[in-house]
Amino acid sequence: MKKRLLSLLLVLAIEIACFPFVSFASEVNEPDPSVQASSYEALELSGGMLNTSSLLSDTSTNLLNNPSFKLNLTGWSLGSGGGIVETVSTDSFSGVKSLHIKQTTTSEKNVYVLQDIPASAAEVYSLSCMAKQITGSSVELYLDFLDSAKQRISVYTKKLPVSTTWQPVQIYNKMAPNSTAYVRIWIWANIPTAIGTEAFVDDIKLSTGVLANSSFEQDLASWSYGNDGGIVETVTTDSFSGVKSLHIKRTTTSGSAYVFQDILATAAEVYSLSCMAKQITGSSVEVYLDFLNSAKQRISVYSARFPISSTWQSVKIENKIAPTNTAYVRIWVWTVNPPTIGTETFVDDIKLSTGLLANSSFEQDLASWSYGNDGGIVETVTTDSFSGVKSLHIKRTTTSGSAYVFQDIPATAAEVYSLSCMAKQITGSSVEVYLDFLNSAKQRISVYSARFPISSTWQSVRIENKIAPTNTAYVRIWVWTVNPPIVGTETFVDLLQLTNIQVSNKSLYDNMNRLNTIYLPTKTINYQYDSNGNLIKRTIN
């Protein structure tokens, strides 16, 4: 009976894990990563230490030269053929000077400043500035990933708000794609720009790493911690990578033993957390992904338990959507109460990442998406969305031409990719989402598609567990109105998610402990595929 119950729980857990739109928040019943008054900063410890002085926003290094324009335009390249690009001392957010841009003609589009910084693929970059756009049309902040020839690979943008007061503008947690050699930072008066468009910019900051000091090579710098329940330290005696790792050991059943770090986050973004852990002995130690509002009060939380093992194990919390009003995400490593004295664990390489697709919920309109609209309307709207404020809206107005969006993402052969979205197709003929594997010349190798159902409510559409074939260099994600179309075909799309899993010999080793609320021993899940890469059988050992 117990074996049968366990089997049922495993099947249920796997099916839950495969459906990314169900939210399971595992609340914790102790003064730990659970609700604390109005702020976690109010944690009270008896005799222990709580270090909250160093968070990413304060400690991360600014990679830019002359970011506050104190040295005028030194370090910046500029184009001023269409207007004024200068520094002024009449208005600044901090210090003495700021950048001043003003468009004086529509015949030129080179009104900008830019700076190139050497960058590395797979690093995570964040960009922010303070801006005051007095009047006019679009002025934007750009985070632009370039190859060694300084050719664009991918780009992220954010419009400066029109305001008479200084406003923060932020592009957070963007992973540099394969072949990245530089990141280019732009302030650009975009075309078409109205004559008279005027903006001031100050305190531009470019930093790397979603998590600061994520491998503990700088000891506990940037981490807050509590150690009145045991030892919280870094050690050089055992690490997964580099020289050091985090070491936590419970020496008493009272008090706490943990580390945490707060990161600025954005509602409707998709976040994944992973780490390497080696828990030698004892009771539960867990990692938490904790979404907080602007007052650092909990909105929702997810957790994954470390397996007891004498070898390093991967622990993951994947594809969690930041809920409405999210302002921060807090990452914890916590020894759960009641603890066993002697509980001991090592932790290394904690990684926090956002979804593979840029602007996947269309909150930045069509930024980062290529599109074709000679066959109809392709736009973002605020009248209907599944999450956040905006969604993609496609409507066919003619039987000729095309209506679509697509985005190319660097990909790797032999990895497994899954694509999902929320869709509401009101009427008409076929609209489909495509998972398209391309070679280095962006020629198709293989493609998978899923058709949207006709429905007046939002529906989940998924393409799951497709292996990137040999010579894959990119995966292209399409939303496409299939020809021949019916005039009036209309659909809304939101929350596109692309995920990938590294595999070896088509066998996935998955720690079931990562599931929220259901804690199970480590299991091996074997996936069998046909010659086309379609999943045909899944077994649990």
C-alpha positions as CSV (number, residue, x, y, z in Angstrom):
1,M,0.0,0.0,0.0
2,K,2.8,2.4,0.9
3,K,4.6,1.6,-2.4
4,R,1.4,2.2,-4.3
5,L,0.8,5.5,-2.6
6,L,4.4,6.6,-3.3
7,S,4.0,5.7,-6.9
8,L,0.8,7.8,-7.1
9,L,2.6,10.7,-5.5
10,L,5.5,10.5,-7.9
11,V,3.2,10.5,-10.9
12,L,1.3,13.4,-9.5
13,A,4.5,15.3,-8.7
14,I,5.9,14.8,-12.2
15,E,2.7,16.0,-13.9
16,I,2.6,19.1,-11.7
17,A,6.2,19.8,-12.6
18,C,5.5,19.6,-16.3
19,F,2.7,22.3,-16.0
20,P,4.5,25.7,-15.5
21,F,1.4,27.8,-15.0
22,V,0.2,26.3,-11.7
23,S,1.6,28.2,-8.7
24,F,2.5,26.2,-5.6
25,A,3.8,28.4,-2.8
26,S,5.1,26.3,0.0
27,E,4.7,28.3,3.2
28,V,7.1,27.7,6.1
29,N,5.9,27.5,9.6
30,E,8.7,29.0,11.6
31,P,10.5,32.4,12.1
32,D,12.6,31.6,9.0
33,P,11.8,32.4,5.4
34,S,8.2,33.0,6.5
35,V,6.2,36.2,7.1
36,Q,8.1,38.7,9.3
37,A,6.2,41.8,10.5
38,S,6.7,44.2,7.6
39,S,10.3,43.4,6.7
40,Y,12.9,40.7,7.0
41,E,15.2,43.4,8.3
42,A,13.3,43.1,11.6
43,L,14.5,39.6,12.3
44,E,15.5,39.3,16.0
45,L,18.3,36.9,17.0
46,S,19.4,36.0,20.4
47,G,23.1,36.3,20.5
48,G,23.6,35.7,16.8
49,M,24.6,37.9,13.9
50,L,22.3,39.3,11.2
51,N,24.4,41.1,8.6
52,T,22.1,43.1,6.3
53,S,24.5,45.9,5.3
54,S,25.6,44.6,1.9
55,L,23.1,43.9,-0.8
56,L,23.6,43.7,-4.6
57,S,22.3,47.2,-5.3
58,D,25.0,48.7,-3.0
59,T,28.0,46.4,-3.6
60,S,28.0,45.4,-7.3
61,T,30.8,47.0,-9.3
62,N,29.9,49.6,-12.0
63,L,31.6,48.5,-15.2
64,L,31.1,51.8,-17.0
65,N,33.7,54.6,-17.3
66,N,32.5,58.1,-16.2
67,P,28.9,56.9,-15.5
68,S,27.8,60.1,-13.9
69,F,29.4,62.4,-16.5
70,K,31.6,64.2,-14.0
71,L,34.3,64.2,-16.7
72,N,31.9,65.5,-19.3
73,L,31.7,63.0,-22.2
74,T,35.0,61.3,-21.5
75,G,34.7,57.5,-22.2
76,W,31.5,57.9,-24.2
77,S,31.1,57.9,-28.0
78,L,28.4,60.2,-29.3
79,G,26.3,61.2,-32.2
80,S,24.8,64.7,-32.4
81,G,23.9,65.1,-36.1
82,G,20.2,65.5,-35.2
83,G,20.5,67.5,-32.0
84,I,22.3,68.4,-28.9
85,V,24.5,65.9,-26.9
86,E,26.2,67.6,-24.0
87,T,26.8,67.6,-20.2
88,V,25.2,70.3,-18.1
89,S,25.5,71.5,-14.5
90,T,22.1,73.0,-14.3
91,D,20.3,69.8,-13.5
92,S,21.7,66.5,-12.1
93,F,20.5,63.6,-10.0
94,S,23.7,63.3,-8.1
95,G,27.0,65.1,-8.2
96,V,27.4,68.2,-10.3
97,K,26.7,67.2,-13.9
98,S,24.3,65.1,-16.0
99,L,23.9,64.2,-19.7
100,H,21.6,66.4,-21.7
101,I,20.1,65.2,-25.0
102,K,17.8,67.3,-27.2
103,Q,16.4,66.5,-30.7
104,T,16.5,69.5,-33.0
105,T,15.6,67.8,-36.4
106,T,13.9,64.7,-37.7
107,S,16.3,64.3,-40.6
108,E,19.0,62.6,-38.6
109,K,18.7,59.8,-36.1
110,N,22.1,59.9,-34.6
111,V,21.4,61.6,-31.3
112,Y,23.0,59.3,-28.7
113,V,25.8,58.4,-26.4
114,L,27.3,54.9,-26.2
115,Q,30.0,52.9,-24.5
116,D,31.4,49.5,-25.3
117,I,32.5,47.2,-22.4
118,P,34.2,43.8,-22.8
119,A,31.7,41.1,-21.8
120,S,31.5,37.3,-21.5
121,A,28.9,34.8,-22.8
122,A,26.6,33.3,-20.1
123,E,27.3,36.2,-17.7
124,V,24.2,38.0,-16.4
125,Y,24.1,41.8,-16.8
126,S,21.9,44.5,-15.3
127,L,21.7,48.2,-16.5
128,S,20.1,51.1,-14.8
129,C,20.1,54.9,-14.8
130,M,18.2,57.9,-13.5
131,A,16.4,59.9,-16.1
132,K,14.2,63.0,-16.5
133,Q,12.6,63.3,-19.9
134,I,11.0,66.7,-20.0
135,T,9.1,66.4,-23.2
136,G,8.8,64.7,-26.6
137,S,8.7,61.2,-28.0
138,S,10.8,58.1,-27.4
139,V,14.3,58.2,-25.8
140,E,15.5,54.8,-24.8
141,L,18.1,53.0,-22.8
142,Y,19.7,50.0,-24.6
143,L,21.6,47.0,-23.4
144,D,23.2,45.6,-26.6
145,F,25.1,42.3,-26.8
146,L,27.8,42.2,-29.5
147,D,30.1,39.6,-31.0
148,S,33.9,40.1,-31.5
149,A,33.2,42.1,-34.7
150,K,30.8,44.3,-32.7
151,Q,27.9,42.9,-34.6
152,R,24.6,42.7,-32.7
153,I,23.5,39.4,-31.3
154,S,20.6,40.5,-29.1
155,V,19.4,43.8,-27.6
156,Y,17.1,44.9,-24.7
157,T,15.5,48.3,-24.5
158,K,13.6,50.5,-22.0
159,K,11.9,53.8,-22.7
160,L,12.6,56.8,-20.5
161,P,9.3,57.9,-18.9
162,V,8.2,61.5,-19.6
163,S,8.4,63.2,-16.3
164,T,9.5,66.5,-14.7
165,T,11.2,64.6,-11.8
166,W,14.0,62.1,-11.9
167,Q,12.8,58.5,-12.5
168,P,14.7,55.1,-12.3
169,V,15.0,53.2,-15.6
170,Q,16.1,49.6,-15.3
171,I,16.9,46.5,-17.4
172,Y,17.6,43.6,-15.1
173,N,19.2,40.2,-15.3
174,K,19.9,39.7,-19.0
175,M,22.1,36.8,-19.9
176,A,24.8,37.4,-22.5
177,P,24.2,34.9,-25.4
178,N,26.8,32.7,-27.0
179,S,29.6,34.5,-28.8
180,T,29.2,37.7,-26.8
181,A,32.4,39.7,-26.7
182,Y,31.1,43.2,-25.8
183,V,28.1,44.8,-24.2
184,R,27.2,48.2,-25.6
185,I,25.3,50.8,-23.5
186,W,23.2,53.4,-25.4
187,I,21.1,56.4,-24.6
188,W,19.3,57.0,-27.9
189,A,16.7,59.4,-29.1
190,N,14.8,56.9,-31.2
191,I,13.2,57.4,-34.6
192,P,10.7,58.8,-35.2
193,T,11.6,61.4,-32.6
194,A,9.7,64.7,-32.3
195,I,11.6,67.9,-32.6
196,G,12.1,69.3,-29.1
197,T,12.4,65.9,-27.4
198,E,14.6,66.6,-24.4
199,A,16.0,64.4,-21.6
200,F,18.5,64.4,-18.8
201,V,20.3,61.2,-17.7
202,D,22.6,60.5,-14.7
203,D,24.1,57.7,-12.7
204,I,24.2,55.0,-15.4
205,K,25.2,51.7,-13.9
206,L,26.2,48.4,-15.6
207,S,26.8,45.4,-13.3
208,T,27.2,41.7,-13.7
209,G,25.7,38.8,-11.8
210,V,22.1,38.4,-10.7
211,L,23.5,37.2,-7.4
212,A,26.6,38.9,-5.9
213,N,29.4,36.6,-4.7
214,S,27.3,33.6,-5.7
215,S,30.2,31.1,-5.3
216,F,31.3,32.5,-1.9
217,E,34.8,33.3,-3.2
218,Q,34.6,36.6,-1.3
219,D,33.5,34.8,1.9
220,L,30.1,36.2,3.0
221,A,30.3,39.5,1.3
222,S,26.9,40.6,-0.1
223,W,25.1,38.0,1.9
224,S,23.1,38.6,5.1
225,Y,23.3,35.8,7.6
226,G,22.2,34.5,11.0
227,N,24.3,32.2,13.1
228,D,22.9,32.0,16.6
229,G,21.8,28.4,15.8
230,G,25.1,27.1,14.5
231,I,28.1,27.7,12.2
232,V,27.7,29.9,9.1
233,E,31.1,30.3,7.3
234,T,33.0,29.8,4.1
235,V,35.6,27.0,3.9
236,T,38.4,26.0,1.5
237,T,38.3,22.3,2.4
238,D,35.4,21.4,0.1
239,S,34.0,23.3,-2.9
240,F,32.3,22.4,-6.1
241,S,34.0,25.1,-8.2
242,G,36.6,27.7,-7.3
243,V,38.3,27.7,-3.9
244,K,35.6,28.3,-1.4
245,S,32.0,27.1,-0.5
246,L,29.4,28.0,2.1
247,H,29.4,25.7,5.1
248,I,26.5,25.6,7.6
249,K,26.4,23.3,10.6
250,R,23.7,23.2,13.4
251,T,25.2,23.2,16.9
252,T,21.9,23.8,18.8
253,T,18.2,23.2,18.3
254,S,17.4,26.8,19.1
255,G,18.1,29.9,17.0
256,S,18.8,29.9,13.3
257,A,21.5,29.2,10.7
258,Y,21.0,30.7,7.2
259,V,22.2,33.1,4.5
260,F,20.1,35.3,2.2
261,Q,20.4,38.0,-0.4
262,D,17.8,40.4,-1.9
263,I,17.7,41.1,-5.7
264,L,15.7,43.7,-7.5
265,A,13.0,41.8,-9.5
266,T,10.1,42.5,-11.9
267,A,6.6,41.2,-11.9
268,A,5.7,38.8,-14.7
269,E,9.3,37.8,-15.3
270,V,10.1,34.1,-15.0
271,Y,12.9,33.2,-12.5
272,S,14.8,30.0,-11.9
273,L,17.2,29.2,-9.0
274,S,19.8,26.5,-8.8
275,C,22.7,25.5,-6.6
276,M,25.2,22.7,-5.9
277,A,24.8,21.2,-2.5
278,K,26.4,18.5,-0.4
279,Q,24.5,17.8,2.8
280,I,26.5,15.3,4.8
281,T,24.0,14.5,7.5
282,G,21.1,15.7,9.6
283,S,17.6,17.2,9.1
284,S,16.2,19.4,6.4
285,V,18.2,22.1,4.7
286,E,16.5,24.0,1.9
287,V,17.0,26.7,-0.7
288,Y,14.2,29.3,-1.1
289,L,13.0,31.5,-3.9
290,D,11.0,34.2,-2.2
291,F,9.1,37.0,-4.0
292,L,8.7,40.2,-2.0
293,N,6.9,43.5,-2.6
294,S,8.5,47.0,-2.3
295,A,8.2,46.8,1.5
296,K,10.0,43.4,1.4
297,Q,6.9,41.6,2.5
298,R,6.3,38.1,1.2
299,I,4.0,37.6,-1.8
300,S,4.8,34.0,-2.5
301,V,7.7,31.5,-1.9
302,Y,9.0,28.3,-3.4
303,S,11.5,25.8,-1.8
304,A,13.6,22.8,-2.6
305,R,15.2,20.4,-0.1
306,F,18.8,19.3,-0.2
307,P,19.3,15.5,-0.6
308,I,21.5,13.7,1.9
309,S,24.6,12.9,-0.1
310,S,28.4,12.6,0.2
311,T,28.7,14.0,-3.3
312,W,27.7,17.3,-4.8
313,Q,24.1,17.4,-6.0
314,S,22.2,19.8,-8.2
315,V,19.1,21.4,-6.6
316,K,16.7,23.5,-8.7
317,I,13.6,25.6,-8.5
318,E,12.6,26.3,-12.1
319,N,10.3,28.7,-14.1
320,K,8.5,30.6,-11.3
321,I,6.6,33.6,-12.4
322,A,7.1,36.7,-10.2
323,P,3.6,37.7,-9.1
324,T,2.0,41.2,-9.3
325,N,3.7,43.8,-7.1
326,T,7.0,41.9,-7.0
327,A,9.9,44.3,-6.3
328,Y,12.5,41.9,-5.0
329,V,13.4,38.3,-5.0
330,R,15.1,36.9,-1.9
331,I,17.4,33.9,-2.1
332,W,17.8,31.8,1.1
333,V,19.7,28.8,2.3
334,W,18.1,27.8,5.5
335,T,18.3,24.9,8.0
336,V,14.6,24.2,8.7
337,N,13.3,23.9,12.2
338,P,13.2,21.8,14.2
339,P,16.8,21.0,13.3
340,T,19.0,18.0,14.3
341,I,22.2,19.0,16.0
342,G,25.1,18.1,13.7
343,T,23.1,18.9,10.5
344,E,25.8,19.9,8.1
345,T,25.8,21.1,4.5
346,F,28.1,22.7,1.9
347,V,26.7,25.0,-0.8
348,D,28.3,26.4,-3.9
349,D,27.4,28.1,-7.3
350,I,24.0,29.5,-6.4
351,K,22.5,30.8,-9.7
352,L,19.5,33.0,-10.3
353,S,18.3,33.4,-13.9
354,T,15.4,34.8,-15.8
355,G,13.6,33.2,-18.8
356,L,15.5,32.4,-22.0
357,L,13.1,34.6,-24.1
358,A,13.5,38.4,-23.9
359,N,10.3,40.4,-23.3
360,S,8.4,37.1,-23.1
361,S,5.3,38.8,-21.8
362,F,5.3,41.8,-24.2
363,E,5.5,44.3,-21.3
364,Q,8.0,46.2,-23.4
365,D,5.8,46.0,-26.5
366,L,7.6,44.3,-29.4
367,A,11.1,45.0,-28.2
368,S,13.4,42.0,-28.9
369,W,10.9,40.5,-31.3
370,S,11.1,40.5,-35.1
371,Y,7.7,40.7,-36.8
372,G,5.8,40.9,-40.1
373,N,2.5,42.7,-40.5
374,D,1.8,43.0,-44.2
375,G,-1.1,40.5,-43.7
376,G,-2.7,42.1,-40.7
377,I,-2.3,43.7,-37.3
378,V,0.6,42.8,-35.1
379,E,0.7,44.8,-31.9
380,T,0.6,44.8,-28.1
381,V,-2.5,45.7,-26.2
382,T,-3.5,46.5,-22.6
383,T,-7.2,45.4,-23.1
384,D,-6.6,41.7,-22.5
385,S,-3.6,40.0,-20.9
386,F,-3.0,36.7,-19.0
387,S,-0.3,38.2,-16.7
388,G,1.1,41.7,-16.3
389,V,-0.4,44.6,-18.3
390,K,0.1,43.8,-21.9
391,S,-0.2,40.9,-24.4
392,L,0.5,40.2,-28.1
393,H,-2.5,40.8,-30.4
394,I,-2.5,39.4,-34.0
395,K,-5.4,39.9,-36.4
396,R,-5.6,39.0,-40.1
397,T,-7.0,41.7,-42.3
398,T,-6.1,40.2,-45.7
399,T,-5.5,36.7,-47.2
400,S,-2.2,37.8,-48.6
401,G,1.0,38.6,-46.8
402,S,1.9,37.5,-43.3
403,A,1.3,38.3,-39.6
404,Y,3.8,36.9,-37.1
405,V,6.4,37.5,-34.5
406,F,9.7,35.6,-33.9
407,Q,12.8,35.6,-31.8
408,D,16.1,33.7,-32.2
409,I,17.9,32.3,-29.1
410,P,21.4,30.7,-29.1
411,A,20.9,26.9,-28.6
412,T,23.0,23.8,-28.2
413,A,22.7,20.4,-29.9
414,A,21.6,17.5,-27.7
415,E,19.9,19.7,-25.2
416,V,16.2,19.3,-24.6
417,Y,13.9,22.3,-25.1
418,S,10.3,23.0,-24.2
419,L,8.1,25.9,-25.3
420,S,4.9,27.0,-23.7
421,C,2.6,30.0,-23.9
422,M,-0.9,31.2,-22.9
423,A,-3.2,31.9,-25.9
424,K,-6.7,33.1,-26.5
425,Q,-7.7,32.7,-30.1
426,I,-11.1,34.4,-30.5
427,T,-12.0,33.3,-34.0
428,G,-10.7,32.3,-37.5
429,S,-8.3,29.8,-39.0
430,S,-5.1,28.2,-37.7
431,V,-2.6,30.2,-35.5
432,E,0.4,28.2,-34.3
433,V,3.4,28.5,-32.1
434,Y,6.7,27.0,-33.5
435,L,9.9,25.6,-32.0
436,D,12.3,25.8,-34.9
437,F,15.9,24.5,-34.7
438,L,18.4,26.3,-36.9
439,N,22.0,25.9,-37.9
440,S,24.7,28.6,-37.6
441,A,23.5,30.0,-40.9
442,K,19.9,30.1,-39.5
443,Q,18.7,27.5,-41.9
444,R,16.0,25.1,-40.6
445,I,17.1,21.7,-39.4
446,S,13.8,20.6,-37.8
447,V,10.6,22.2,-36.5
448,Y,7.8,21.4,-34.1
449,S,4.4,23.3,-33.9
450,A,1.3,23.4,-31.8
451,R,-2.0,24.9,-32.9
452,F,-4.0,27.3,-30.7
453,P,-7.5,26.2,-29.7
454,I,-10.4,28.4,-30.5
455,S,-11.5,29.7,-27.1
456,S,-12.8,32.8,-25.4
457,T,-10.6,32.0,-22.4
458,W,-6.9,31.8,-22.0
459,Q,-5.5,28.3,-22.9
460,S,-2.1,26.7,-22.2
461,V,-0.3,25.6,-25.4
462,R,2.9,23.5,-25.1
463,I,5.6,21.8,-27.1
464,E,7.6,19.6,-24.7
465,N,10.9,17.8,-24.5
466,K,12.3,18.3,-28.0
467,I,16.0,17.4,-28.5
468,A,18.1,20.0,-30.4
469,P,19.5,18.0,-33.4
470,T,23.1,17.9,-34.5
471,N,24.5,21.3,-35.8
472,T,21.9,23.3,-33.9
473,A,23.1,26.8,-33.2
474,Y,19.8,28.6,-32.6
475,V,16.2,28.0,-31.7
476,R,13.6,30.3,-33.3
477,I,10.3,30.9,-31.6
478,W,7.4,31.9,-33.8
479,V,3.8,32.8,-33.4
480,W,2.4,32.6,-36.9
481,T,-1.0,32.8,-38.7
482,V,-0.9,29.8,-41.0
483,N,-1.7,30.3,-44.7
484,P,-4.3,30.3,-46.2
485,P,-5.8,32.5,-43.5
486,I,-9.3,33.6,-42.9
487,V,-9.8,37.4,-42.8
488,G,-10.7,38.3,-39.2
489,T,-8.6,35.5,-37.6
490,E,-7.7,37.0,-34.2
491,T,-5.6,35.9,-31.3
492,F,-4.0,37.1,-28.1
493,V,-0.7,35.6,-26.8
494,D,1.1,36.0,-23.4
495,L,3.8,34.5,-21.2
496,L,5.9,32.7,-23.8
497,Q,8.4,30.5,-22.0
498,L,11.4,28.6,-23.4
499,T,13.3,26.2,-21.2
500,N,16.1,23.8,-21.7
501,I,17.7,20.9,-19.9
502,Q,21.1,19.4,-20.5
503,V,21.0,15.7,-21.1
504,S,23.4,12.8,-21.6
505,N,22.3,9.8,-23.6
506,K,18.7,11.0,-23.4
507,S,18.6,10.1,-19.7
508,L,17.6,12.9,-17.3
509,Y,18.7,12.6,-13.7
510,D,16.3,14.7,-11.6
511,N,16.2,15.3,-7.9
512,M,12.5,15.0,-7.0
513,N,13.2,17.0,-3.8
514,R,13.0,20.2,-5.8
515,L,9.2,19.9,-6.1
516,N,7.2,22.3,-3.9
517,T,5.3,20.9,-0.9
518,I,6.1,17.3,-1.9
519,Y,9.5,16.0,-0.7
520,L,10.6,12.7,-2.1
521,P,13.9,10.8,-2.2
522,T,16.2,11.2,-5.2
523,K,15.0,9.3,-8.2
524,T,16.2,8.7,-11.8
525,I,13.7,9.6,-14.5
526,N,14.5,8.0,-17.9
527,Y,13.1,9.5,-21.1
528,Q,12.9,7.5,-24.3
529,Y,12.5,9.2,-27.6
530,D,11.7,8.1,-31.2
531,S,13.9,9.0,-34.2
532,N,12.2,12.4,-34.5
533,G,13.0,13.4,-30.9
534,N,9.4,12.9,-29.7
535,L,9.0,11.7,-26.1
536,I,7.4,8.2,-26.2
537,K,8.1,6.8,-22.7
538,R,9.0,8.0,-19.3
539,T,10.0,5.6,-16.4
540,I,11.0,6.2,-12.8
541,N,13.7,4.1,-11.1
